[in-house]
Amino acid sequence: MILRGTARSPEPLIHVDADERADLDTVIAEVAERAAGNASVALGAPLSAVALEVGIARTRSRRQRSVSVQ
């Protein structure tokens, strides 16, 4: 996560690697709910904006469909 903005108005940039078969709507919803929510609590301020960078990771196993948030 890269943090921009000010202390009162933080704007995180979150990088996520998603499996090539992942449902991007679900990935975005999970990031918005979990990562952005946790960042807001940790920073002690509401986020003024959140940027999301999604990298598509090709996996050899079809069983791996998890989302990795960095």
C-alpha positions as CSV (number, residue, x, y, z in Angstrom):
1,M,0.0,0.0,0.0
2,I,1.2,3.5,-0.9
3,L,-0.2,6.3,1.2
4,R,-0.9,9.7,-0.3
5,G,-2.9,12.7,0.7
6,T,-2.7,14.2,4.2
7,A,-3.1,12.9,7.8
8,R,-6.6,14.2,7.9
9,S,-7.5,13.0,4.4
10,P,-5.5,9.9,3.5
11,E,-5.6,8.4,0.0
12,P,-4.2,4.9,-0.1
13,L,-3.1,3.1,-3.3
14,I,-3.7,-0.6,-2.8
15,H,-2.0,-3.2,-5.1
16,V,-3.8,-6.5,-5.4
17,D,-2.7,-9.6,-7.3
18,A,-5.7,-11.6,-8.5
19,D,-5.9,-15.0,-10.2
20,E,-6.7,-14.8,-13.9
21,R,-10.0,-16.6,-13.3
22,A,-11.0,-14.4,-10.4
23,D,-14.3,-12.5,-10.5
24,L,-13.0,-8.9,-10.5
25,D,-16.2,-7.5,-9.1
26,T,-15.7,-9.8,-6.1
27,V,-12.1,-8.8,-5.8
28,I,-12.9,-5.1,-5.8
29,A,-15.8,-5.6,-3.3
30,E,-13.5,-7.5,-0.9
31,V,-10.7,-4.9,-1.1
32,A,-13.2,-2.1,-0.5
33,E,-14.7,-3.9,2.5
34,R,-11.6,-5.3,4.1
35,A,-8.4,-3.5,3.1
36,A,-9.9,0.0,2.8
37,G,-11.9,-0.4,6.0
38,N,-8.9,-1.7,7.9
39,A,-6.7,1.1,6.5
40,S,-9.3,3.7,7.7
41,V,-9.4,2.3,11.2
42,A,-5.6,2.0,11.3
43,L,-5.1,5.5,10.2
44,G,-7.8,6.9,12.4
45,A,-9.3,9.0,9.6
46,P,-11.9,8.4,6.9
47,L,-10.3,7.8,3.5
48,S,-11.0,10.6,1.0
49,A,-10.2,8.3,-1.9
50,V,-8.9,4.8,-2.6
51,A,-6.9,3.8,-5.7
52,L,-6.8,0.1,-6.6
53,E,-4.2,-1.4,-8.8
54,V,-5.1,-5.0,-9.9
55,G,-2.4,-7.3,-11.2
56,I,-3.4,-10.5,-13.0
57,A,-1.4,-13.5,-11.8
58,R,-1.5,-16.7,-13.9
59,T,-1.5,-19.8,-11.7
60,R,-0.6,-23.4,-12.6
61,S,-3.2,-24.8,-10.3
62,R,-6.9,-24.2,-11.0
63,R,-7.7,-24.7,-7.3
64,Q,-5.9,-21.5,-6.2
65,R,-8.4,-18.7,-6.5
66,S,-7.4,-16.5,-3.6
67,V,-6.8,-12.8,-3.5
68,S,-3.6,-11.5,-2.1
69,V,-3.6,-7.9,-0.7
70,Q,-0.3,-6.2,-0.2
